[in-house]
């Protein structure tokens, strides 16, 4: 089971060349993107339980 929604992907220029923890206020661009969420029970199958996710909203 997959859950899909339409959203936006935010990309920063040259982000792949920076350290993961690098903080920069450089302008970013947004492109339409289909978001795919894979419920925990399908991904790891570690038993019953709740899953909560947060998605930033603009």
mmJSON file of the N, C-alpha and C atoms, coordinates in Angstrom:
{"data_MODEL":{"atom_site":{
"group_PDB":["ATOM","ATOM","ATOM","ATOM","ATOM","ATOM","ATOM","ATOM","ATOM","ATOM","ATOM","ATOM","ATOM","ATOM","ATOM","ATOM","ATOM","ATOM","ATOM","ATOM","ATOM","ATOM","ATOM","ATOM","ATOM","ATOM","ATOM","ATOM","ATOM","ATOM","ATOM","ATOM","ATOM","ATOM","ATOM","ATOM","ATOM","ATOM","ATOM","ATOM","ATOM","ATOM","ATOM","ATOM","ATOM","ATOM","ATOM","ATOM","ATOM","ATOM","ATOM","ATOM","ATOM","ATOM","ATOM","ATOM","ATOM","ATOM","ATOM","ATOM","ATOM","ATOM","ATOM","ATOM","ATOM","ATOM","ATOM","ATOM","ATOM","ATOM","ATOM","ATOM","ATOM","ATOM","ATOM","ATOM","ATOM","ATOM","ATOM","ATOM","ATOM","ATOM","ATOM","ATOM","ATOM","ATOM","ATOM","ATOM","ATOM","ATOM","ATOM","ATOM","ATOM","ATOM","ATOM","ATOM","ATOM","ATOM","ATOM","ATOM","ATOM","ATOM","ATOM","ATOM","ATOM","ATOM","ATOM","ATOM","ATOM","ATOM","ATOM","ATOM","ATOM","ATOM","ATOM","ATOM","ATOM","ATOM","ATOM","ATOM","ATOM","ATOM","ATOM","ATOM","ATOM","ATOM","ATOM","ATOM","ATOM","ATOM","ATOM","ATOM","ATOM","ATOM","ATOM","ATOM","ATOM","ATOM","ATOM","ATOM","ATOM","ATOM","ATOM","ATOM","ATOM","ATOM","ATOM","ATOM","ATOM","ATOM","ATOM","ATOM","ATOM","ATOM","ATOM","ATOM","ATOM","ATOM","ATOM","ATOM","ATOM","ATOM","ATOM","ATOM","ATOM","ATOM","ATOM","ATOM","ATOM","ATOM","ATOM","ATOM","ATOM","ATOM"],
"id":[1,2,3,4,5,6,7,8,9,10,11,12,13,14,15,16,17,18,19,20,21,22,23,24,25,26,27,28,29,30,31,32,33,34,35,36,37,38,39,40,41,42,43,44,45,46,47,48,49,50,51,52,53,54,55,56,57,58,59,60,61,62,63,64,65,66,67,68,69,70,71,72,73,74,75,76,77,78,79,80,81,82,83,84,85,86,87,88,89,90,91,92,93,94,95,96,97,98,99,100,101,102,103,104,105,106,107,108,109,110,111,112,113,114,115,116,117,118,119,120,121,122,123,124,125,126,127,128,129,130,131,132,133,134,135,136,137,138,139,140,141,142,143,144,145,146,147,148,149,150,151,152,153,154,155,156,157,158,159,160,161,162,163,164,165,166,167,168,169,170,171,172,173,174],
"type_symbol":["N","C","C","N","C","C","N","C","C","N","C","C","N","C","C","N","C","C","N","C","C","N","C","C","N","C","C","N","C","C","N","C","C","N","C","C","N","C","C","N","C","C","N","C","C","N","C","C","N","C","C","N","C","C","N","C","C","N","C","C","N","C","C","N","C","C","N","C","C","N","C","C","N","C","C","N","C","C","N","C","C","N","C","C","N","C","C","N","C","C","N","C","C","N","C","C","N","C","C","N","C","C","N","C","C","N","C","C","N","C","C","N","C","C","N","C","C","N","C","C","N","C","C","N","C","C","N","C","C","N","C","C","N","C","C","N","C","C","N","C","C","N","C","C","N","C","C","N","C","C","N","C","C","N","C","C","N","C","C","N","C","C","N","C","C","N","C","C","N","C","C","N","C","C"],
"label_atom_id":["N","CA","C","N","CA","C","N","CA","C","N","CA","C","N","CA","C","N","CA","C","N","CA","C","N","CA","C","N","CA","C","N","CA","C","N","CA","C","N","CA","C","N","CA","C","N","CA","C","N","CA","C","N","CA","C","N","CA","C","N","CA","C","N","CA","C","N","CA","C","N","CA","C","N","CA","C","N","CA","C","N","CA","C","N","CA","C","N","CA","C","N","CA","C","N","CA","C","N","CA","C","N","CA","C","N","CA","C","N","CA","C","N","CA","C","N","CA","C","N","CA","C","N","CA","C","N","CA","C","N","CA","C","N","CA","C","N","CA","C","N","CA","C","N","CA","C","N","CA","C","N","CA","C","N","CA","C","N","CA","C","N","CA","C","N","CA","C","N","CA","C","N","CA","C","N","CA","C","N","CA","C","N","CA","C","N","CA","C","N","CA","C","N","CA","C","N","CA","C","N","CA","C"],
"label_alt_id":[null,null,null,null,null,null,null,null,null,null,null,null,null,null,null,null,null,null,null,null,null,null,null,null,null,null,null,null,null,null,null,null,null,null,null,null,null,null,null,null,null,null,null,null,null,null,null,null,null,null,null,null,null,null,null,null,null,null,null,null,null,null,null,null,null,null,null,null,null,null,null,null,null,null,null,null,null,null,null,null,null,null,null,null,null,null,null,null,null,null,null,null,null,null,null,null,null,null,null,null,null,null,null,null,null,null,null,null,null,null,null,null,null,null,null,null,null,null,null,null,null,null,null,null,null,null,null,null,null,null,null,null,null,null,null,null,null,null,null,null,null,null,null,null,null,null,null,null,null,null,null,null,null,null,null,null,null,null,null,null,null,null,null,null,null,null,null,null,null,null,null,null,null,null],
"label_comp_id":["UNK","UNK","UNK","UNK","UNK","UNK","UNK","UNK","UNK","UNK","UNK","UNK","UNK","UNK","UNK","UNK","UNK","UNK","UNK","UNK","UNK","UNK","UNK","UNK","UNK","UNK","UNK","UNK","UNK","UNK","UNK","UNK","UNK","UNK","UNK","UNK","UNK","UNK","UNK","UNK","UNK","UNK","UNK","UNK","UNK","UNK","UNK","UNK","UNK","UNK","UNK","UNK","UNK","UNK","UNK","UNK","UNK","UNK","UNK","UNK","UNK","UNK","UNK","UNK","UNK","UNK","UNK","UNK","UNK","UNK","UNK","UNK","UNK","UNK","UNK","UNK","UNK","UNK","UNK","UNK","UNK","UNK","UNK","UNK","UNK","UNK","UNK","UNK","UNK","UNK","UNK","UNK","UNK","UNK","UNK","UNK","UNK","UNK","UNK","UNK","UNK","UNK","UNK","UNK","UNK","UNK","UNK","UNK","UNK","UNK","UNK","UNK","UNK","UNK","UNK","UNK","UNK","UNK","UNK","UNK","UNK","UNK","UNK","UNK","UNK","UNK","UNK","UNK","UNK","UNK","UNK","UNK","UNK","UNK","UNK","UNK","UNK","UNK","UNK","UNK","UNK","UNK","UNK","UNK","UNK","UNK","UNK","UNK","UNK","UNK","UNK","UNK","UNK","UNK","UNK","UNK","UNK","UNK","UNK","UNK","UNK","UNK","UNK","UNK","UNK","UNK","UNK","UNK","UNK","UNK","UNK","UNK","UNK","UNK"],
"label_asym_id":["A","A","A","A","A","A","A","A","A","A","A","A","A","A","A","A","A","A","A","A","A","A","A","A","A","A","A","A","A","A","A","A","A","A","A","A","A","A","A","A","A","A","A","A","A","A","A","A","A","A","A","A","A","A","A","A","A","A","A","A","A","A","A","A","A","A","A","A","A","A","A","A","A","A","A","A","A","A","A","A","A","A","A","A","A","A","A","A","A","A","A","A","A","A","A","A","A","A","A","A","A","A","A","A","A","A","A","A","A","A","A","A","A","A","A","A","A","A","A","A","A","A","A","A","A","A","A","A","A","A","A","A","A","A","A","A","A","A","A","A","A","A","A","A","A","A","A","A","A","A","A","A","A","A","A","A","A","A","A","A","A","A","A","A","A","A","A","A","A","A","A","A","A","A"],
"label_entity_id":["1","1","1","1","1","1","1","1","1","1","1","1","1","1","1","1","1","1","1","1","1","1","1","1","1","1","1","1","1","1","1","1","1","1","1","1","1","1","1","1","1","1","1","1","1","1","1","1","1","1","1","1","1","1","1","1","1","1","1","1","1","1","1","1","1","1","1","1","1","1","1","1","1","1","1","1","1","1","1","1","1","1","1","1","1","1","1","1","1","1","1","1","1","1","1","1","1","1","1","1","1","1","1","1","1","1","1","1","1","1","1","1","1","1","1","1","1","1","1","1","1","1","1","1","1","1","1","1","1","1","1","1","1","1","1","1","1","1","1","1","1","1","1","1","1","1","1","1","1","1","1","1","1","1","1","1","1","1","1","1","1","1","1","1","1","1","1","1","1","1","1","1","1","1"],
"label_seq_id":[1,1,1,2,2,2,3,3,3,4,4,4,5,5,5,6,6,6,7,7,7,8,8,8,9,9,9,10,10,10,11,11,11,12,12,12,13,13,13,14,14,14,15,15,15,16,16,16,17,17,17,18,18,18,19,19,19,20,20,20,21,21,21,22,22,22,23,23,23,24,24,24,25,25,25,26,26,26,27,27,27,28,28,28,29,29,29,30,30,30,31,31,31,32,32,32,33,33,33,34,34,34,35,35,35,36,36,36,37,37,37,38,38,38,39,39,39,40,40,40,41,41,41,42,42,42,43,43,43,44,44,44,45,45,45,46,46,46,47,47,47,48,48,48,49,49,49,50,50,50,51,51,51,52,52,52,53,53,53,54,54,54,55,55,55,56,56,56,57,57,57,58,58,58],
"pdbx_PDB_ins_code":[null,null,null,null,null,null,null,null,null,null,null,null,null,null,null,null,null,null,null,null,null,null,null,null,null,null,null,null,null,null,null,null,null,null,null,null,null,null,null,null,null,null,null,null,null,null,null,null,null,null,null,null,null,null,null,null,null,null,null,null,null,null,null,null,null,null,null,null,null,null,null,null,null,null,null,null,null,null,null,null,null,null,null,null,null,null,null,null,null,null,null,null,null,null,null,null,null,null,null,null,null,null,null,null,null,null,null,null,null,null,null,null,null,null,null,null,null,null,null,null,null,null,null,null,null,null,null,null,null,null,null,null,null,null,null,null,null,null,null,null,null,null,null,null,null,null,null,null,null,null,null,null,null,null,null,null,null,null,null,null,null,null,null,null,null,null,null,null,null,null,null,null,null,null],
"Cartn_x":[0.844,0.0,0.889,0.666,1.373,0.36,0.778,-0.053,0.651,-0.051,0.557,-0.235,0.483,-0.13,0.692,0.062,0.779,1.337,2.564,3.208,4.294,5.245,6.368,7.672,8.672,10.026,10.821,11.504,12.311,13.77,14.439,15.837,16.684,17.853,18.814,19.957,20.449,21.555,22.8,23.473,24.721,24.565,23.376,23.163,23.953,24.157,24.88,26.356,26.867,28.273,28.498,27.43,27.543,27.363,27.913,27.73,26.254,25.811,24.409,23.941,24.785,24.413,24.648,25.044,25.32,24.025,24.041,22.87,23.155,22.282,22.486,21.128,21.056,19.809,19.747,20.496,20.488,19.08,18.716,17.38,17.227,16.04,15.775,14.664,14.568,13.507,12.534,11.331,10.293,9.769,9.603,9.043,7.925,6.883,5.825,6.407,5.896,6.428,5.319,5.248,4.35,5.059,4.456,5.035,4.528,5.421,5.048,5.414,4.441,4.641,4.449,5.398,5.32,5.07,3.897,3.605,4.642,4.934,5.969,5.755,4.522,4.282,4.649,4.591,4.978,6.482,7.122,8.551,9.382,9.121,9.955,9.242,7.914,7.115,7.575,7.609,8.087,6.952,5.755,4.637,3.667,2.561,1.531,1.982,1.518,1.837,1.447,1.441,1.078,2.287,2.002,3.054,2.578,3.431,3.097,4.219,3.842,4.838,4.496,5.499,5.307,5.817,5.028,5.416,5.268,6.342,6.274,5.247,4.464,3.447,3.806,3.662,4.029,2.855],
"Cartn_y":[-1.174,0.0,1.237,2.12,3.388,4.515,5.612,6.803,7.858,8.436,9.451,10.739,11.856,13.177,14.09,15.124,16.106,17.178,17.582,18.59,19.285,19.859,20.543,20.042,19.965,19.614,20.906,21.122,22.319,21.94,22.625,22.327,23.571,23.373,24.458,24.242,25.307,25.143,24.614,23.69,23.099,22.389,21.959,21.284,19.987,19.296,18.026,18.212,19.444,19.689,20.182,20.291,20.792,19.654,19.842,18.853,18.804,17.654,17.458,18.485,18.857,19.76,21.234,21.516,22.889,23.7,24.879,25.757,26.951,27.205,28.298,28.89,30.187,30.845,31.14,30.397,30.608,30.381,31.128,30.927,29.511,29.015,27.669,27.738,26.706,26.653,25.546,25.666,24.665,24.134,22.818,22.172,21.236,21.084,20.125,18.723,17.956,16.619,15.747,14.511,13.546,12.978,13.107,12.611,11.196,10.295,8.91,8.569,8.127,7.739,6.234,5.556,4.11,3.844,3.33,3.067,2.133,2.383,1.634,0.127,-0.337,-1.778,-2.398,-1.623,-2.153,-2.113,-1.111,-0.916,-1.835,-1.864,-2.617,-3.835,-3.833,-4.952,-5.416,-4.493,-4.808,-4.955,-5.106,-5.289,-4.131,-4.295,-3.267,-2.058,-0.918,0.31,1.506,2.666,3.881,4.468,5.219,5.937,7.368,8.291,9.696,10.343,11.14,11.855,13.331,14.139,15.577,16.01,16.823,17.38,18.887,19.615,21.07,21.605,22.555,23.16,24.618,25.065,26.431,27.338],
"Cartn_z":[0.0,0.0,0.0,-0.933,-1.003,-0.899,-0.344,-0.277,-1.112,-2.075,-2.923,-2.844,-2.961,-2.946,-3.839,-4.337,-5.139,-4.212,-4.469,-3.643,-4.429,-3.728,-4.353,-3.769,-4.615,-4.183,-4.112,-3.007,-2.842,-3.027,-3.941,-4.236,-4.036,-3.479,-3.31,-4.293,-4.91,-5.851,-5.149,-5.772,-5.272,-3.937,-3.589,-2.306,-2.216,-3.337,-3.302,-2.967,-3.049,-2.754,-1.326,-0.543,0.819,1.814,2.988,4.05,4.439,4.906,5.271,6.306,7.234,8.324,7.972,6.751,6.326,6.299,6.887,6.881,5.989,5.065,4.126,3.773,3.702,3.32,1.828,1.039,-0.408,-0.95,-1.98,-2.549,-3.09,-2.987,-3.481,-4.517,-5.302,-6.305,-5.935,-6.434,-6.162,-7.49,-7.54,-8.715,-8.264,-9.098,-8.759,-8.622,-7.686,-7.42,-6.856,-7.301,-6.684,-5.462,-4.299,-3.053,-2.816,-2.474,-2.212,-0.779,-0.013,1.375,1.48,2.094,2.27,3.747,4.103,5.518,6.148,7.398,8.112,8.026,8.144,8.136,6.791,5.717,4.405,4.207,4.808,4.589,5.475,6.753,7.679,8.253,8.223,8.712,10.093,11.024,12.377,13.371,12.903,13.815,13.752,14.462,14.463,15.265,14.874,15.58,14.737,15.351,14.642,13.946,12.91,12.212,12.04,12.364,12.2,11.409,10.421,9.634,9.635,9.411,9.304,7.947,7.283,5.996,6.122,5.84,5.919,4.938,5.394,4.555,4.348,3.153,2.814,2.97],
"occupancy":[1.0,1.0,1.0,1.0,1.0,1.0,1.0,1.0,1.0,1.0,1.0,1.0,1.0,1.0,1.0,1.0,1.0,1.0,1.0,1.0,1.0,1.0,1.0,1.0,1.0,1.0,1.0,1.0,1.0,1.0,1.0,1.0,1.0,1.0,1.0,1.0,1.0,1.0,1.0,1.0,1.0,1.0,1.0,1.0,1.0,1.0,1.0,1.0,1.0,1.0,1.0,1.0,1.0,1.0,1.0,1.0,1.0,1.0,1.0,1.0,1.0,1.0,1.0,1.0,1.0,1.0,1.0,1.0,1.0,1.0,1.0,1.0,1.0,1.0,1.0,1.0,1.0,1.0,1.0,1.0,1.0,1.0,1.0,1.0,1.0,1.0,1.0,1.0,1.0,1.0,1.0,1.0,1.0,1.0,1.0,1.0,1.0,1.0,1.0,1.0,1.0,1.0,1.0,1.0,1.0,1.0,1.0,1.0,1.0,1.0,1.0,1.0,1.0,1.0,1.0,1.0,1.0,1.0,1.0,1.0,1.0,1.0,1.0,1.0,1.0,1.0,1.0,1.0,1.0,1.0,1.0,1.0,1.0,1.0,1.0,1.0,1.0,1.0,1.0,1.0,1.0,1.0,1.0,1.0,1.0,1.0,1.0,1.0,1.0,1.0,1.0,1.0,1.0,1.0,1.0,1.0,1.0,1.0,1.0,1.0,1.0,1.0,1.0,1.0,1.0,1.0,1.0,1.0,1.0,1.0,1.0,1.0,1.0,1.0],
"B_iso_or_equiv":[0.0,0.0,0.0,0.0,0.0,0.0,0.0,0.0,0.0,0.0,0.0,0.0,0.0,0.0,0.0,0.0,0.0,0.0,0.0,0.0,0.0,0.0,0.0,0.0,0.0,0.0,0.0,0.0,0.0,0.0,0.0,0.0,0.0,0.0,0.0,0.0,0.0,0.0,0.0,0.0,0.0,0.0,0.0,0.0,0.0,0.0,0.0,0.0,0.0,0.0,0.0,0.0,0.0,0.0,0.0,0.0,0.0,0.0,0.0,0.0,0.0,0.0,0.0,0.0,0.0,0.0,0.0,0.0,0.0,0.0,0.0,0.0,0.0,0.0,0.0,0.0,0.0,0.0,0.0,0.0,0.0,0.0,0.0,0.0,0.0,0.0,0.0,0.0,0.0,0.0,0.0,0.0,0.0,0.0,0.0,0.0,0.0,0.0,0.0,0.0,0.0,0.0,0.0,0.0,0.0,0.0,0.0,0.0,0.0,0.0,0.0,0.0,0.0,0.0,0.0,0.0,0.0,0.0,0.0,0.0,0.0,0.0,0.0,0.0,0.0,0.0,0.0,0.0,0.0,0.0,0.0,0.0,0.0,0.0,0.0,0.0,0.0,0.0,0.0,0.0,0.0,0.0,0.0,0.0,0.0,0.0,0.0,0.0,0.0,0.0,0.0,0.0,0.0,0.0,0.0,0.0,0.0,0.0,0.0,0.0,0.0,0.0,0.0,0.0,0.0,0.0,0.0,0.0,0.0,0.0,0.0,0.0,0.0,0.0],
"pdbx_formal_charge":[null,null,null,null,null,null,null,null,null,null,null,null,null,null,null,null,null,null,null,null,null,null,null,null,null,null,null,null,null,null,null,null,null,null,null,null,null,null,null,null,null,null,null,null,null,null,null,null,null,null,null,null,null,null,null,null,null,null,null,null,null,null,null,null,null,null,null,null,null,null,null,null,null,null,null,null,null,null,null,null,null,null,null,null,null,null,null,null,null,null,null,null,null,null,null,null,null,null,null,null,null,null,null,null,null,null,null,null,null,null,null,null,null,null,null,null,null,null,null,null,null,null,null,null,null,null,null,null,null,null,null,null,null,null,null,null,null,null,null,null,null,null,null,null,null,null,null,null,null,null,null,null,null,null,null,null,null,null,null,null,null,null,null,null,null,null,null,null,null,null,null,null,null,null],
"auth_seq_id":[1,1,1,2,2,2,3,3,3,4,4,4,5,5,5,6,6,6,7,7,7,8,8,8,9,9,9,10,10,10,11,11,11,12,12,12,13,13,13,14,14,14,15,15,15,16,16,16,17,17,17,18,18,18,19,19,19,20,20,20,21,21,21,22,22,22,23,23,23,24,24,24,25,25,25,26,26,26,27,27,27,28,28,28,29,29,29,30,30,30,31,31,31,32,32,32,33,33,33,34,34,34,35,35,35,36,36,36,37,37,37,38,38,38,39,39,39,40,40,40,41,41,41,42,42,42,43,43,43,44,44,44,45,45,45,46,46,46,47,47,47,48,48,48,49,49,49,50,50,50,51,51,51,52,52,52,53,53,53,54,54,54,55,55,55,56,56,56,57,57,57,58,58,58],
"auth_comp_id":["UNK","UNK","UNK","UNK","UNK","UNK","UNK","UNK","UNK","UNK","UNK","UNK","UNK","UNK","UNK","UNK","UNK","UNK","UNK","UNK","UNK","UNK","UNK","UNK","UNK","UNK","UNK","UNK","UNK","UNK","UNK","UNK","UNK","UNK","UNK","UNK","UNK","UNK","UNK","UNK","UNK","UNK","UNK","UNK","UNK","UNK","UNK","UNK","UNK","UNK","UNK","UNK","UNK","UNK","UNK","UNK","UNK","UNK","UNK","UNK","UNK","UNK","UNK","UNK","UNK","UNK","UNK","UNK","UNK","UNK","UNK","UNK","UNK","UNK","UNK","UNK","UNK","UNK","UNK","UNK","UNK","UNK","UNK","UNK","UNK","UNK","UNK","UNK","UNK","UNK","UNK","UNK","UNK","UNK","UNK","UNK","UNK","UNK","UNK","UNK","UNK","UNK","UNK","UNK","UNK","UNK","UNK","UNK","UNK","UNK","UNK","UNK","UNK","UNK","UNK","UNK","UNK","UNK","UNK","UNK","UNK","UNK","UNK","UNK","UNK","UNK","UNK","UNK","UNK","UNK","UNK","UNK","UNK","UNK","UNK","UNK","UNK","UNK","UNK","UNK","UNK","UNK","UNK","UNK","UNK","UNK","UNK","UNK","UNK","UNK","UNK","UNK","UNK","UNK","UNK","UNK","UNK","UNK","UNK","UNK","UNK","UNK","UNK","UNK","UNK","UNK","UNK","UNK","UNK","UNK","UNK","UNK","UNK","UNK"],
"auth_asym_id":["A","A","A","A","A","A","A","A","A","A","A","A","A","A","A","A","A","A","A","A","A","A","A","A","A","A","A","A","A","A","A","A","A","A","A","A","A","A","A","A","A","A","A","A","A","A","A","A","A","A","A","A","A","A","A","A","A","A","A","A","A","A","A","A","A","A","A","A","A","A","A","A","A","A","A","A","A","A","A","A","A","A","A","A","A","A","A","A","A","A","A","A","A","A","A","A","A","A","A","A","A","A","A","A","A","A","A","A","A","A","A","A","A","A","A","A","A","A","A","A","A","A","A","A","A","A","A","A","A","A","A","A","A","A","A","A","A","A","A","A","A","A","A","A","A","A","A","A","A","A","A","A","A","A","A","A","A","A","A","A","A","A","A","A","A","A","A","A","A","A","A","A","A","A"],
"auth_atom_id":["N","CA","C","N","CA","C","N","CA","C","N","CA","C","N","CA","C","N","CA","C","N","CA","C","N","CA","C","N","CA","C","N","CA","C","N","CA","C","N","CA","C","N","CA","C","N","CA","C","N","CA","C","N","CA","C","N","CA","C","N","CA","C","N","CA","C","N","CA","C","N","CA","C","N","CA","C","N","CA","C","N","CA","C","N","CA","C","N","CA","C","N","CA","C","N","CA","C","N","CA","C","N","CA","C","N","CA","C","N","CA","C","N","CA","C","N","CA","C","N","CA","C","N","CA","C","N","CA","C","N","CA","C","N","CA","C","N","CA","C","N","CA","C","N","CA","C","N","CA","C","N","CA","C","N","CA","C","N","CA","C","N","CA","C","N","CA","C","N","CA","C","N","CA","C","N","CA","C","N","CA","C","N","CA","C","N","CA","C","N","CA","C","N","CA","C","N","CA","C","N","CA","C"],
"pdbx_PDB_model_num":[1,1,1,1,1,1,1,1,1,1,1,1,1,1,1,1,1,1,1,1,1,1,1,1,1,1,1,1,1,1,1,1,1,1,1,1,1,1,1,1,1,1,1,1,1,1,1,1,1,1,1,1,1,1,1,1,1,1,1,1,1,1,1,1,1,1,1,1,1,1,1,1,1,1,1,1,1,1,1,1,1,1,1,1,1,1,1,1,1,1,1,1,1,1,1,1,1,1,1,1,1,1,1,1,1,1,1,1,1,1,1,1,1,1,1,1,1,1,1,1,1,1,1,1,1,1,1,1,1,1,1,1,1,1,1,1,1,1,1,1,1,1,1,1,1,1,1,1,1,1,1,1,1,1,1,1,1,1,1,1,1,1,1,1,1,1,1,1,1,1,1,1,1,1]
}}}
